[in-house]
């Protein structure tokens, strides 16, 4: 899972943008754009983003893990 893409999708779904995110987590606006390009993130940063967007990205990661684990059993 490309976590930056997942965050970008959730921002779009909620009608928010990276500037809004930068104010909520808080960070520089340029860093918010960089976050959306990253494949992985530090857990503390992901927690702040999850809280800001009211979306559990850890659950998304866990579901992908479960899916890949089951695929590996086949």
N, C-alpha and C positions, 0 to 999 in steps of 0.2 A: 504494500500500500504506500503510495506517495502521500504522506501526511499533509504536505503543503497544498496539494491539489484538493484534498478532502476539506481542508479549512477554507480554501478558496470557494469551493462548491457551497459550503454552509454559509459563508458570508453572502454569496449571491442569493441563495435561497431566502435569507433573512432580509435582503435588500440593504445590506451594509457593505462598506468598502474597507480597504486596508487602512485608510486614514482613521476611520472610526475605531478599528482594532488597535491601532497604535496608541490611541488615547485611553483605551480601556485596560491594556495589559501592564503598564505603560511602556512604550519604547519609541524610538525615533521612527518617523514615518517610513524612511528608507529601509529600516530593519523589518518593518511589517511586510513590505514588498518582498524582501529577501526570504522571509519565513515561508511565503507562499511558493517559493521555488525549491524549498528543501524537501528531501525525501524522508528525513528523520529529524526529530527535535528532542531536546532535553525534557525530561519528564516534568520538571517544575514549570517550564515555559508552556508545555502542553496543558498543564493543569490551569494556568492562568487563562489561556485561550478557551479552554473548556468552560470555565466559570463565566467568562465574558460573553460567550455565545450561548450559554445554557445548553451545551451539547457535549455529551460524553464521548470524546474521541478515543478514550481508553477502551470503551465498549466496542467501538468500531474495530480497533486493533485486535481485541480479544476474539471477536467474531471471525475476523480474517484468519487468525491463528487456528481457531477450531476448524475452519473450512480446509485450510492447508494440511492440518493434521489428519483429517479424514481422507483427503485426497491421497496422502502419502500411504495410507493403509490399503488402498486399492491396488 
